[in-house]
Each structure stands twice: as C-alpha cells, then as structure tokens.
C-alpha cells in the first residue's frame, strides 16, 4: 500500500481528548486541501463483540453511551487482549489496514500498544507511513498550579500508555476547557508541527 501522505496516529489514556484533537487536525488538514479519514482500532473490537455483549449484559458495545462502555470495559479489554496475544499484536491492526485509504490522511484515534515486536507503534511508523502523537489532558490546581493529569482507566492503560508515549513523535499536554488560553497555545504548537509536514508534502 503506497501512501501519498503521512498518516496520523493518536495515543493517550481514555478521556484525554484524542477525538477532540482528531477533529482539530481534520479541520486543519482540510483547510490546506487534504482529504482525511478518521478510523479506530477499537471499532472492529466493538463490532465483533456487539452481539455477545448484548446477550450477556444488555449493552451493545458498538453503540453505547460512555457510562455503558465503562461498565463493559473489562470485557472489551479482556477479549481484545486475547486476540492480541494469539496474533502477537497483529489481529486488530491487520483488520484496520484493509480500511486505510492511501490517497487520504488516515487518522487513527486509538493506538494503545507497544509491546510486541510488530505491535501498533511499529505498524504506524514502519508499515503505514505514520506519525504518532501522544495526548495527555490535565488541569492545574488553583492553590499551587500543580498539573493533575487524567489517570489511566485501568491496569492495561497504566502498563501500556508509557510504552507508547516513549516512542511518540509529538507529545501534547492538553489543558482542560477551563484553561482555554493554554489549550489553544498547545494546539497551535501541534498544528505548526503538522504544517511543516503536510504543507511541504501537499506542494510537492
């Protein structure tokens, strides 16, 4: 698969703002004339478990609220990990590879693993011509300005997120909505970094 432009992978713990960042990136890239496609590794997992989760818990994993997703998250994590272990990390990314459009900038919103030799981070950087952005969301304590980051949702995130972050091409510490000025500033740094990549590619 010969990709015309670099693809983008977003990583970070649940609730850190990956989908919001994806929307901002899509708006920026479309403004400079590039077509985009947003994809998710977990989408195929949710689809695969849709029927079983409805039968077992009365929750459709493919179409549920955040609260419902939090309830069945251990089930999703366990099944996803079994598939990963059986395939040395390849099951879900091999499925998603078939959905990538080589003529667009594909934005993958949920890269979470960097454990196996050819895991998700390897896939992004070595197989799909991608860059990896790690996102962390924080707020500052009014009393002393200390940053408090959104914690991992479970043990799997606590174990794997640092492994992904260490190989990120760009690290974004993303302020909460209450700290709008800092949030915009951090986004500007990210978009400037992306501009150096995509404006040059778009003009060649």
N, C-alpha and C positions, 0 to 999 in steps of 0.2 A: 504494500500500500504506500503510494508516494504522496506525501502530504505537501500541499502548496505552502501552507503557513504553519508556524509553530502552534501546537495545541496547548491548552492551559489546564492544569490540574490543581484543585483546591483541597487543602487538608486542614485539619483542626478538629477539636472536640465538638460534640453535639451542642448546638446553641451558640456557637461562636460567631455566626454571621456569614457562613460560606455562601448561602443562597443570595443574601443581600449583596455581597461582593460580586457574585456572578452577574447579577442584574446590572451593577455599575459598569463592570467590564464589557458586558454585551452592548450597553448604550454607547460606551466609548468607541468600541471597535466598529459598530455600525455607522457611527458618525464619520469615521475615516474611510468608509466604503467597503468594509469587510463583512461577509456573511458569517453568521455564527450558528452553532447548535449546542444546546445545553443537554448534557447527559449525566446519568448517575449510575454508579456501580451497584448501589443498593436497590435500584429499581427492579432489576431482574430477580434479586433475592425476594423482595416483597411480592412480586408477581408469582414466583414459584411457590410461596407459602400462603398465597391468598386463600385457597380452598381449605387447606389444613387448619389455618388459624381461625377461620370462620366456624369450622366444625368443632374445634377444641375450645375456643374462647369466645365465640360470637363476635369476633373483630376481624374485619377484612384488612389484612396487612398492606394491601395495595391501595386502599382508600380509607384512611382512618385519621382521626384527629391526633394532635401531638400527645395529648393525655393518654389516648388509647395506645399509641405507639410506645409510650413509656411503659405501659403495663406489659406489653408483649415483647419488649426489647430483649430480655434474656433469651426468649425463644428464637428471635431473629439472629441474635449473636451466636447462639449455640449451633444453629443449622448452618449459618454462614461459615463458621469456623470448621465444621466437619467437612464441608465442601472444599475449603481451602487446604486443609490438611491432606485430604485424599489426592489433591491435584498439585501439591507444593505451591499453593498460592495462585494457581492459574485459572481456576474454574470461572470466576466471575469476570475477570478481565478478558479472557478469551471470548466470552459471550458478548461483552461490550465492544470488542474490536470490530465485530461484524456490523455494528451500528455507526461507526465513525464515518464521517463524510470527508474525503481527502481534499475537497475543494473549499471547505469551510474551516473556521477556527472552532474546533470542538472543545467545549468547556466541561470538564468532568468535575463534579462538585463534591466528591467524597472519597478521596484517596486516603486510606487509613493504615496501610500495612507496608512494612519494610523489613520483613523477617526472612523470607526465603530468598534464594539466590536470584530468582527471576520474578520477584514479587511486584506489587503495584508500582512502587517507586522506580524499579528497573524498567518496567513496562513503559512508564511515562517518558523516561529520559532516553531510553535506548531503542524503543520499538515504535513509538508514535510521534517522534519529534516534538516532545513536550517540555514545558517548564513547570516547575512545582512551586506553588505559593502556599505558605503556611499562615493560617489566620488564628489569632488569639484575641478574645474580647475581654475588656477589663473596665472597672470603674475605679475612681480614686476616692479614698476615704477623706471626708471633709476635714477631719481633725489634723491629719498629717500628710495628706497627698499620697499615701501608700497605694500602689496599684494592687487591686484584687482581681485575679483572672477567673473566668468561668472554669470550673473544675471539670475533670473527665466525668462522663456519665456512668462509667462502670470500670471494672478492673481491666477489661480488654483495652479500653481507651487509655487508661493510665499507663499501661505497659507499652502500647504501640505508638501513641502520639509522639513521644520524644524521639523515637527511632525515625519517624517520618520527618519530623522537624529538622533534624540534624542534616538532612540532605536536601532541604528546600533551597530553591534559587532565590526566593524573596520571602522575608519574614515580615508580616504585617501585624502589629499590635494595634488592635481596633478598639477605639473608645466607644462607650455606650452612647445612646442617643442623647442623654443629658449633657454630654460633653461634646456638643456639636462642632465647636471650633477645632478641637483636637482630631475629631473623626474626619472632618474634611481635609485637614492637613495631612493625615496619614494616607488618605485616599489619593491625594494629589501626588504624593511620593510614588505610590504604586502605579498610577496612570502615567507618570513621567517615565518610569522604568519600562512600562509596556510600550509606550510611544517609541522609545529607542529601538524596540524590536520590530514592531509592526509597521510603522511608517516606512522604515527602510525596506522591509520585505515587500510592502504594497507598491513601492515606487520602482522596484527592480523588475 
